[in-house]
Amino acid sequence: MKYICLGYIEDKYFGQLSEQAQRDFMDACFAYDEELQRNGHMIGGEALQPVNTATTVRSRHGQLQITDGPFAETKEFLGGIMILEARDMNEAIQLMSRHPSIKMGGTFEIRPSADLSAFVAESKKRREAKTTSPV
């Protein structure tokens, strides 16, 4: 089963490290990511640019609102996502609990992915039927 792992970290932890400690930390993270890939667990993932590059788009009372920054005010920010292949939630938890960012005060939110392929296929059929039916 696929699990989406959202990686959060408090900026203060990483920012307080020396440059060498930051490099060592990143090396440890990348090494673990490579281990997950070699073992067939890490399917994909992406790091995110810093939180100050974020823009939030939402609708409130029918009005579009565009806000600089993340949606919620929080000490932790979303740093990236990972798509993980695991037997079940227990294995996903075990795998992510060994990630070096956990030791740095990081957090991973782990959620099963939703298979929307049947919904997408049905939607496509409905949309195609609308465009091909006589008006």
Disulfide bonds with the S-S distance in Angstrom:
none
